[in-house]
Amino acid sequence: MLVYKLLRAGEWAEFEAGGTFAGSADDLRDGFIHLSTTEQVEGTRAKYFAGIAVVRVACDGDRLGPALRWEPSRGGALFPHLYRPLTTADVVEAVPLA
């Protein structure tokens, strides 16, 4: 199953250059990296990234291992939360979205 992280262009550039992404300010505040499923990613984009160009980073949830946990979030729906940094090796695909 694919899970997604939406990154601002600067975050993506730093991730690519450094090979790891410890999280956005919100992720760092909450103690995990907020991810979304295929069904959730557009809602996340509309709520938190409206009008902002982002890069949709896809990762194979099965390869993220036990650090990936499914926890209730928006409206009680289970969302994937990652309790470790993302690495470029986790990335299956990165698609810029205008």
N, C-alpha and C positions, 0 to 999 in steps of 0.2 A: 504494500500500500504506500502510495506517495503522500508525503506531508510537505507543507510549503511554509517558507518564511518570506515575508515581503520586506525588502531592504531599500532604503533610499540610495540614490546613486553613490553618494559618498561612503555610505556603509559598505556597499558592494565593492567599491574600489579598495577600501582598506582590507576587507576580507580577502579579496583576490591577492593583494600584495603581501599580506601577512600570513595567509594560509589558515587562519582561525578567526572565528567571530564569537566573542564572549557574550554579545547581546547588545541590544539598544538600551537606552536609558530606562525604558519601561521594563525590559527583561532583567536588567541588573537590579532594579528596585524590587522586583517580585521574586528574584532568586532562581529564575528559569527562563529559557528561551521560548517565547510564545510561538507556536506553530498552528497551522490550520490544515484541515483535510481538503480534498478536492471540492467537496460540497460547501465548505466554510470559507474558503479563501476569498471569494468575491464579496461576501458580507464583511469580512475583515477589512478588505480594501476600501469598501464604501464607508465604513465607520471610522477608520483611522487614517486612511491615506487618500481621501477624496481630493482630486485635483493635483495630486503629487505624482510625478514620474517615479516608478519603483522598478525593482528587479524582482521577479517572482522566482525564488530559488526552490527547486524541487529536490527532496531527499527521499531515499528509500527508508521508510519507517522501520522495516525489519532489520536493516543494517545499523540502526542507531542503538540497538541493544537495550539493556535494562534502564538506561538513563532516560528513555522515552516513557513518559507516564501519561495516562489518559485521566483527566480530571475535569470536574464540572466547571463551566465558565458561563459565558453569555447565555442567558435563558435556561441554565441548567444543562445545556448540551455538553457532552464530553469533548474536550479539546486536547490535542497532543501538546505536551510540555516537555522540553528537553532540559535535563539537569546536568548538562556539561556543555562546553563550547562546541559549536559547529566547526567542522574542518572542511577544507576543499575536497577531501576524499569522500565526504558525505554527500556531496552535490552530484546529482544525476543530470540536472539541467538548470540553466539560468536564462530567463527570458525577460528582456526589458519591456515594460508596459508603459505606454505614454499616458 
